[in-house]
Amino acid sequence: MDYRPLPQAPEWFLRALTVDQSDIEVRVDGCTIHALGCGKPGARGLVFVHGGGAHAHWWTHVAATFSQQFRVISLDLSGHGDSEHRSRYSLEQWTEEVMTVAAAGQISGPPVVIGHSMGGFVTIATAARHADLVSGAIVCDSPVAEPDPEIGAYRLREAFGRPRIYPSVEEAVEHFRTVPAQEHYLDYVIDHVARRSVRPVPGGWQWKFDREVFAQFGGGLRGVALPYLSRVRCRFALLRSEHGLVTADIGRSMYDHLGRVTPVIEIPEAGHHPMLDQPLILLTALRTLLADWEHSEPRRRAPGDLPPLR
C-alpha cells in the first residue's frame, strides 16, 4: 500500500519512515509469520513485539530510529498484521514465533526483546522460556497483575465490534480505535498505524487481526503470564505509562515478582499506548536503558530466588 504521511508530520517521524525495511517470512508450527527488518545485518539486535489486535507497524516510527546501531526486527504475531491466522493460539507458541524470527533476522548474539501490552506478556514469557537466547527484555505498560486490556474489553463486547467490511481505506481509518482508548494521540502516528491495519477483501477493506485471538483468551493472559515473571533472569525493565494500565501498585507487585532488582520507569503524560501519544519520551527511555545496559553490571537475584517453572 502506498502511504503518504500527513503534512503536519515532523521531520523525525518522516526520517523514521524512510528507513529501508525488508520483509522476513518464517514458518512456525505450520503458520507463516511476517516481520520487518532494518539496520545492518550481523549487528546486535532488538526485537519489537506489538500488543493485542496491533501489528509490527505500531513500532515502526520508534524501532527504525535504532537502525544505525542495531539490527532491528518487528514481527507480526500469528493472528495479527501480515502473519497467517491459526485455529488455536497460545502464549508459548507466540514465544516460539519471536525466537524463530530473531534467529532468521541476521542478529548477532542474543537480542533485547521489547514488548507492548499483550506483547509485553509475550516478551516476559520469551525471556523466561528462552533465557539463554535473550539478553534483555523491556516491557511497556503490560499489567501482569491485572487482566489484559484487549482481552477484557473483548469479553465486554466493547473492544473491536463485529467484523465489518469498509468500502474504502479512508472510511476504515475514520473508524480506527485503540483498546483501551486514551485521551491524547498524535494524528500523524494514528494515520500511519491505521492505514497499515487493514487488508483488501472482497467488497472493500477489513481489519487484519483475527478476533479468535480474543475469544480464545477469554479469561485474560494474567493467569498464563504471571508465573513466567518470577522466572526472568536477564536484564529487565518495566515502563509504565502515567495514564496507562500499570498502576503504581501493579508496578510494585511486578517489581517484587522480579526479585526487586529491575527498574520500573514512568513515562510522563503517556496513555497505555505511548508510541501513539509520547513516542519521543518512549524513545528516550529505551535509548537510556540500552545505553546503561552497555556499561553497567546488572543486579542479580539472590541464589535460590528463582522458583521452579511449572
C-alpha positions as a Markdown table, in Angstrom:
| # | Residue | x | y | z |
|---|---|---|---|---|
| 1 | Met | 0.0 | 0.0 | 0.0 |
| 2 | Asp | 1.4 | 3.4 | -1.0 |
| 3 | Tyr | 1.5 | 5.7 | 2.0 |
| 4 | Arg | 1.8 | 9.5 | 2.3 |
| 5 | Pro | 2.3 | 10.9 | 5.8 |
| 6 | Leu | 0.1 | 13.7 | 6.9 |
| 7 | Pro | 1.5 | 17.1 | 6.0 |
| 8 | Gln | 2.0 | 18.1 | 9.7 |
| 9 | Ala | 4.2 | 15.0 | 10.4 |
| 10 | Pro | 7.5 | 16.2 | 11.9 |
| 11 | Glu | 10.9 | 15.6 | 10.4 |
| 12 | Trp | 12.0 | 12.9 | 12.9 |
| 13 | Phe | 8.9 | 10.9 | 12.0 |
| 14 | Leu | 9.4 | 11.3 | 8.3 |
| 15 | Arg | 13.1 | 10.2 | 8.7 |
| 16 | Ala | 12.0 | 7.0 | 10.6 |
| 17 | Leu | 9.5 | 6.1 | 7.8 |
| 18 | Thr | 12.2 | 6.4 | 5.1 |
| 19 | Val | 14.5 | 3.8 | 6.7 |
| 20 | Asp | 14.7 | 0.9 | 4.4 |
| 21 | Gln | 12.9 | -2.2 | 5.7 |
| 22 | Ser | 12.9 | -5.7 | 4.3 |
| 23 | Asp | 10.2 | -8.3 | 4.7 |
| 24 | Ile | 11.0 | -11.5 | 6.6 |
| 25 | Glu | 8.9 | -14.6 | 6.5 |
| 26 | Val | 9.4 | -17.8 | 8.6 |
| 27 | Arg | 7.3 | -20.9 | 9.2 |
| 28 | Val | 6.4 | -21.7 | 12.8 |
| 29 | Asp | 4.3 | -24.8 | 13.5 |
| 30 | Gly | 2.7 | -24.7 | 10.1 |
| 31 | Cys | 2.0 | -20.9 | 10.1 |
| 32 | Thr | 3.8 | -18.2 | 8.1 |
| 33 | Ile | 5.0 | -15.4 | 10.3 |
| 34 | His | 5.8 | -12.0 | 8.8 |
| 35 | Ala | 8.3 | -9.5 | 10.2 |
| 36 | Leu | 10.1 | -6.3 | 9.2 |
| 37 | Gly | 13.9 | -5.9 | 9.4 |
| 38 | Cys | 16.1 | -2.9 | 9.2 |
| 39 | Gly | 19.6 | -1.9 | 10.2 |
| 40 | Lys | 22.8 | -3.7 | 9.4 |
| 41 | Pro | 22.7 | -7.5 | 9.2 |
| 42 | Gly | 25.1 | -9.0 | 11.7 |
| 43 | Ala | 24.7 | -6.2 | 14.3 |
| 44 | Arg | 23.4 | -6.6 | 17.8 |
| 45 | Gly | 19.6 | -7.0 | 17.7 |
| 46 | Leu | 16.4 | -5.6 | 19.0 |
| 47 | Val | 13.1 | -7.4 | 18.5 |
| 48 | Phe | 9.9 | -5.4 | 18.9 |
| 49 | Val | 6.6 | -7.2 | 19.8 |
| 50 | His | 3.2 | -5.4 | 19.4 |
| 51 | Gly | 0.1 | -5.6 | 21.5 |
| 52 | Gly | -3.2 | -7.4 | 21.0 |
| 53 | Gly | -5.0 | -6.5 | 17.8 |
| 54 | Ala | -2.0 | -4.5 | 16.7 |
| 55 | His | 0.9 | -5.2 | 14.2 |
| 56 | Ala | 4.5 | -4.5 | 13.5 |
| 57 | His | 4.0 | -1.0 | 12.2 |
| 58 | Trp | 2.8 | 0.2 | 15.6 |
| 59 | Trp | 6.5 | 0.2 | 16.3 |
| 60 | Thr | 8.0 | 1.5 | 13.0 |
| 61 | His | 8.5 | 5.1 | 13.9 |
| 62 | Val | 10.2 | 4.1 | 17.1 |
| 63 | Ala | 12.0 | 1.0 | 16.1 |
| 64 | Ala | 13.5 | 2.3 | 12.9 |
| 65 | Thr | 15.4 | 5.1 | 14.8 |
| 66 | Phe | 17.7 | 2.3 | 16.2 |
| 67 | Ser | 18.8 | 1.1 | 12.8 |
| 68 | Gln | 22.2 | 2.9 | 12.9 |
| 69 | Gln | 23.2 | 0.9 | 16.0 |
| 70 | Phe | 21.2 | -2.3 | 15.9 |
| 71 | Arg | 19.7 | -4.9 | 13.6 |
| 72 | Val | 16.0 | -4.2 | 14.3 |
| 73 | Ile | 13.2 | -6.7 | 13.8 |
| 74 | Ser | 9.5 | -6.0 | 14.3 |
| 75 | Leu | 7.2 | -9.0 | 13.9 |
| 76 | Asp | 3.5 | -9.7 | 13.4 |
| 77 | Leu | 2.5 | -12.4 | 15.8 |
| 78 | Ser | 0.2 | -15.1 | 14.3 |
| 79 | Gly | -3.3 | -13.7 | 14.1 |
| 80 | His | -2.1 | -10.2 | 13.6 |
| 81 | Gly | -0.8 | -8.0 | 10.8 |
| 82 | Asp | 0.5 | -9.8 | 7.7 |
| 83 | Ser | 1.1 | -13.1 | 9.5 |
| 84 | Glu | -1.2 | -16.0 | 9.0 |
| 85 | His | -4.1 | -16.9 | 11.4 |
| 86 | Arg | -4.2 | -20.1 | 13.4 |
| 87 | Ser | -7.1 | -22.2 | 14.6 |
| 88 | Arg | -5.6 | -22.0 | 18.1 |
| 89 | Tyr | -3.3 | -19.6 | 19.8 |
| 90 | Ser | -1.1 | -19.8 | 22.9 |
| 91 | Leu | 1.4 | -17.5 | 24.7 |
| 92 | Glu | 4.0 | -20.2 | 24.5 |
| 93 | Gln | 3.6 | -20.5 | 20.7 |
| 94 | Trp | 4.0 | -16.8 | 20.3 |
| 95 | Thr | 7.3 | -17.0 | 22.2 |
| 96 | Glu | 8.5 | -19.6 | 19.6 |
| 97 | Glu | 7.5 | -17.1 | 16.8 |
| 98 | Val | 9.6 | -14.4 | 18.5 |
| 99 | Met | 12.6 | -16.6 | 18.7 |
| 100 | Thr | 12.3 | -18.1 | 15.2 |
| 101 | Val | 12.0 | -14.6 | 13.7 |
| 102 | Ala | 15.0 | -13.4 | 15.8 |
| 103 | Ala | 17.1 | -16.4 | 14.5 |
| 104 | Ala | 16.1 | -15.6 | 10.9 |
| 105 | Gly | 16.7 | -11.9 | 11.3 |
| 106 | Gln | 20.6 | -11.9 | 10.9 |
| 107 | Ile | 21.1 | -10.7 | 14.5 |
| 108 | Ser | 24.5 | -11.1 | 16.2 |
| 109 | Gly | 24.1 | -12.7 | 19.6 |
| 110 | Pro | 21.0 | -12.8 | 21.9 |
| 111 | Pro | 18.7 | -9.8 | 21.2 |
| 112 | Val | 16.9 | -7.5 | 23.5 |
| 113 | Val | 13.1 | -8.1 | 23.2 |
| 114 | Ile | 10.8 | -5.1 | 23.6 |
| 115 | Gly | 7.0 | -5.7 | 24.0 |
| 116 | His | 4.0 | -3.5 | 24.5 |
| 117 | Ser | 0.8 | -4.5 | 26.4 |
| 118 | Met | -0.1 | -8.1 | 25.3 |
| 119 | Gly | 3.3 | -8.2 | 23.5 |
| 120 | Gly | 4.8 | -7.5 | 26.9 |
| 121 | Phe | 3.3 | -10.7 | 28.2 |
| 122 | Val | 4.8 | -12.5 | 25.2 |
| 123 | Thr | 8.2 | -10.8 | 26.0 |
| 124 | Ile | 8.1 | -11.9 | 29.6 |
| 125 | Ala | 7.3 | -15.5 | 28.6 |
| 126 | Thr | 10.0 | -15.4 | 25.9 |
| 127 | Ala | 12.7 | -14.2 | 28.4 |
| 128 | Ala | 11.7 | -16.9 | 30.9 |
| 129 | Arg | 11.4 | -19.8 | 28.4 |
| 130 | His | 14.5 | -18.9 | 26.3 |
| 131 | Ala | 16.7 | -17.5 | 29.0 |
| 132 | Asp | 20.0 | -18.2 | 27.2 |
| 133 | Leu | 18.8 | -16.7 | 23.9 |
| 134 | Val | 17.6 | -13.3 | 25.3 |
| 135 | Ser | 20.0 | -10.7 | 26.6 |
| 136 | Gly | 17.4 | -8.3 | 27.9 |
| 137 | Ala | 13.6 | -7.6 | 28.0 |
| 138 | Ile | 11.8 | -4.3 | 28.2 |
| 139 | Val | 8.0 | -4.3 | 28.8 |
| 140 | Cys | 5.8 | -1.3 | 28.1 |
| 141 | Asp | 2.6 | -0.9 | 30.2 |
| 142 | Ser | 1.8 | -4.6 | 30.5 |
| 143 | Pro | -0.3 | -5.1 | 33.7 |
| 144 | Val | 0.6 | -8.6 | 34.7 |
| 145 | Ala | -1.3 | -8.3 | 37.9 |
| 146 | Glu | -4.5 | -7.3 | 36.0 |
| 147 | Pro | -6.5 | -8.9 | 33.1 |
| 148 | Asp | -5.1 | -8.0 | 29.7 |
| 149 | Pro | -6.9 | -4.8 | 28.5 |
| 150 | Glu | -7.6 | -6.1 | 25.0 |
| 151 | Ile | -9.0 | -9.4 | 26.3 |
| 152 | Gly | -11.1 | -7.8 | 29.0 |
| 153 | Ala | -12.7 | -5.4 | 26.5 |
| 154 | Tyr | -13.5 | -8.3 | 24.2 |
| 155 | Arg | -15.4 | -10.1 | 27.0 |
| 156 | Leu | -17.5 | -7.0 | 27.5 |
| 157 | Arg | -18.1 | -6.7 | 23.7 |
| 158 | Glu | -16.6 | -3.2 | 23.8 |
| 159 | Ala | -13.3 | -3.7 | 22.0 |
| 160 | Phe | -13.4 | -4.3 | 18.3 |
| 161 | Gly | -17.1 | -4.8 | 17.5 |
| 162 | Arg | -18.4 | -7.2 | 14.9 |
| 163 | Pro | -16.4 | -8.0 | 11.8 |
| 164 | Arg | -17.1 | -5.3 | 9.2 |
| 165 | Ile | -16.1 | -4.5 | 5.7 |
| 166 | Tyr | -15.4 | -0.9 | 4.9 |
| 167 | Pro | -15.9 | 0.4 | 1.3 |
| 168 | Ser | -12.6 | 2.4 | 1.4 |
| 169 | Val | -9.4 | 2.7 | 3.3 |
| 170 | Glu | -10.5 | 6.3 | 4.3 |
| 171 | Glu | -13.7 | 5.1 | 6.0 |
| 172 | Ala | -11.8 | 2.3 | 7.8 |
| 173 | Val | -9.2 | 4.9 | 9.1 |
| 174 | Glu | -12.1 | 7.1 | 10.3 |
| 175 | His | -13.3 | 4.1 | 12.4 |
| 176 | Phe | -9.9 | 3.2 | 13.8 |
| 177 | Arg | -9.9 | 3.0 | 17.6 |
| 178 | Thr | -7.5 | 1.7 | 20.2 |
| 179 | Val | -8.3 | -0.6 | 23.1 |
| 180 | Pro | -8.3 | 0.9 | 25.6 |
| 181 | Ala | -8.9 | 4.4 | 24.4 |
| 182 | Gln | -6.8 | 7.2 | 25.8 |
| 183 | Glu | -7.1 | 11.0 | 26.0 |
| 184 | His | -4.4 | 12.0 | 23.5 |
| 185 | Tyr | -3.0 | 10.7 | 20.2 |
| 186 | Leu | -0.6 | 12.2 | 17.6 |
| 187 | Asp | -2.7 | 12.3 | 14.5 |
| 188 | Tyr | 0.2 | 11.6 | 12.1 |
| 189 | Val | 1.1 | 8.4 | 14.0 |
| 190 | Ile | -2.5 | 7.2 | 14.2 |
| 191 | Asp | -2.9 | 7.8 | 10.5 |
| 192 | His | 0.1 | 5.7 | 9.7 |
| 193 | Val | -0.8 | 2.9 | 12.1 |
| 194 | Ala | -4.5 | 2.8 | 11.0 |
| 195 | Arg | -3.7 | 2.6 | 7.3 |
| 196 | Arg | -1.4 | -0.4 | 7.9 |
| 197 | Ser | -4.1 | -2.1 | 9.9 |
| 198 | Val | -6.4 | -3.0 | 7.0 |
| 199 | Arg | -6.3 | -5.6 | 4.2 |
| 200 | Pro | -8.2 | -5.8 | 1.0 |
| 201 | Val | -11.1 | -8.3 | 0.9 |
| 202 | Pro | -14.0 | -8.9 | -1.5 |
| 203 | Gly | -16.2 | -5.8 | -1.2 |
| 204 | Gly | -13.7 | -3.5 | 0.5 |
| 205 | Trp | -11.3 | -3.4 | 3.4 |
| 206 | Gln | -11.2 | -5.2 | 6.8 |
| 207 | Trp | -9.0 | -5.1 | 9.9 |
| 208 | Lys | -6.1 | -7.6 | 9.7 |
| 209 | Phe | -6.3 | -9.1 | 13.2 |
| 210 | Asp | -8.1 | -12.4 | 14.0 |
| 211 | Arg | -10.9 | -11.9 | 16.5 |
| 212 | Glu | -10.5 | -15.5 | 17.6 |
| 213 | Val | -7.3 | -14.5 | 19.4 |
| 214 | Phe | -9.5 | -12.7 | 22.0 |
| 215 | Ala | -12.2 | -15.3 | 22.0 |
| 216 | Gln | -9.7 | -18.0 | 23.0 |
| 217 | Phe | -8.1 | -15.9 | 25.7 |
| 218 | Gly | -11.5 | -15.0 | 27.3 |
| 219 | Gly | -10.0 | -15.3 | 30.8 |
| 220 | Gly | -7.2 | -12.9 | 30.0 |
| 221 | Leu | -3.5 | -13.6 | 29.9 |
| 222 | Arg | -2.8 | -12.8 | 33.5 |
| 223 | Gly | -3.0 | -16.4 | 34.5 |
| 224 | Val | -0.5 | -17.6 | 31.9 |
| 225 | Ala | 1.9 | -14.6 | 32.1 |
| 226 | Leu | 2.2 | -14.2 | 35.8 |
| 227 | Pro | 4.1 | -17.5 | 36.5 |
| 228 | Tyr | 6.8 | -16.5 | 34.0 |
| 229 | Leu | 7.5 | -13.2 | 35.6 |
| 230 | Ser | 9.4 | -14.6 | 38.5 |
| 231 | Arg | 11.5 | -16.8 | 36.1 |
| 232 | Val | 13.0 | -13.9 | 34.2 |
| 233 | Arg | 16.8 | -13.7 | 34.9 |
| 234 | Cys | 18.0 | -11.5 | 32.0 |
| 235 | Arg | 18.2 | -7.7 | 32.1 |
| 236 | Phe | 14.7 | -6.4 | 32.5 |
| 237 | Ala | 12.9 | -3.1 | 32.7 |
| 238 | Leu | 9.2 | -2.1 | 33.1 |
| 239 | Leu | 8.0 | 1.1 | 31.5 |
| 240 | Arg | 4.6 | 2.2 | 32.9 |
| 241 | Ser | 2.6 | 4.9 | 31.3 |
| 242 | Glu | 1.5 | 7.7 | 33.7 |
| 243 | His | -2.1 | 7.4 | 32.4 |
| 244 | Gly | -1.9 | 3.7 | 31.4 |
| 245 | Leu | -2.9 | 0.4 | 32.9 |
| 246 | Val | 0.2 | -0.4 | 35.1 |
| 247 | Thr | -0.8 | 1.4 | 38.3 |
| 248 | Ala | 1.8 | 2.2 | 41.0 |
| 249 | Asp | 0.5 | -0.8 | 42.9 |
| 250 | Ile | 0.8 | -3.1 | 39.9 |
| 251 | Gly | 4.3 | -1.8 | 39.3 |
| 252 | Arg | 5.3 | -2.6 | 42.8 |
| 253 | Ser | 3.9 | -6.1 | 42.6 |
| 254 | Met | 5.7 | -6.8 | 39.4 |
| 255 | Tyr | 8.9 | -5.3 | 40.9 |
| 256 | Asp | 8.5 | -7.8 | 43.8 |
| 257 | His | 8.0 | -10.8 | 41.4 |
| 258 | Leu | 11.1 | -9.8 | 39.5 |
| 259 | Gly | 13.2 | -10.0 | 42.7 |
| 260 | Arg | 13.3 | -6.3 | 43.4 |
| 261 | Val | 16.3 | -5.9 | 41.0 |
| 262 | Thr | 14.7 | -4.3 | 38.0 |
| 263 | Pro | 13.8 | -0.6 | 37.2 |
| 264 | Val | 10.2 | 0.5 | 37.0 |
| 265 | Ile | 10.1 | 3.7 | 35.0 |
| 266 | Glu | 7.1 | 6.0 | 34.4 |
| 267 | Ile | 6.5 | 7.6 | 31.0 |
| 268 | Pro | 5.1 | 11.0 | 31.8 |
| 269 | Glu | 1.9 | 12.2 | 30.1 |
| 270 | Ala | 1.6 | 8.9 | 28.3 |
| 271 | Gly | -1.5 | 6.7 | 27.9 |
| 272 | His | -1.5 | 3.0 | 27.6 |
| 273 | His | -0.1 | 3.2 | 24.0 |
| 274 | Pro | 2.9 | 5.5 | 24.5 |
| 275 | Met | 4.1 | 5.1 | 20.9 |
| 276 | Leu | 0.9 | 6.8 | 19.8 |
| 277 | Asp | 1.0 | 9.9 | 22.1 |
| 278 | Gln | 4.5 | 10.2 | 23.6 |
| 279 | Pro | 6.8 | 8.4 | 21.2 |
| 280 | Leu | 9.8 | 10.6 | 21.8 |
| 281 | Ile | 9.7 | 10.2 | 25.6 |
| 282 | Leu | 9.3 | 6.4 | 25.0 |
| 283 | Leu | 12.2 | 6.5 | 22.6 |
| 284 | Thr | 14.4 | 8.4 | 25.2 |
| 285 | Ala | 13.5 | 5.8 | 27.9 |
| 286 | Leu | 14.5 | 2.9 | 25.6 |
| 287 | Arg | 17.7 | 4.6 | 24.5 |
| 288 | Thr | 18.7 | 5.4 | 28.1 |
| 289 | Leu | 18.1 | 1.8 | 29.2 |
| 290 | Leu | 20.0 | 0.3 | 26.3 |
| 291 | Ala | 23.0 | 2.7 | 26.8 |
| 292 | Asp | 23.1 | 1.9 | 30.5 |
| 293 | Trp | 23.0 | -1.8 | 29.9 |
| 294 | Glu | 26.0 | -1.4 | 27.7 |
| 295 | His | 28.2 | -0.1 | 30.5 |
| 296 | Ser | 26.8 | -1.4 | 33.8 |
| 297 | Glu | 26.7 | -4.6 | 35.7 |
| 298 | Pro | 23.2 | -5.9 | 36.4 |
| 299 | Arg | 21.9 | -6.5 | 39.9 |
| 300 | Arg | 21.2 | -10.2 | 40.3 |
| 301 | Arg | 18.7 | -12.2 | 42.3 |
| 302 | Ala | 20.0 | -13.8 | 45.4 |
| 303 | Pro | 20.9 | -17.5 | 44.9 |
| 304 | Gly | 17.8 | -19.7 | 45.2 |
| 305 | Asp | 15.4 | -16.9 | 44.4 |
| 306 | Leu | 14.3 | -18.4 | 41.1 |
| 307 | Pro | 11.3 | -20.7 | 41.8 |
| 308 | Pro | 10.8 | -23.8 | 39.7 |
| 309 | Leu | 8.8 | -23.3 | 36.5 |
| 310 | Arg | 5.8 | -25.5 | 36.5 |
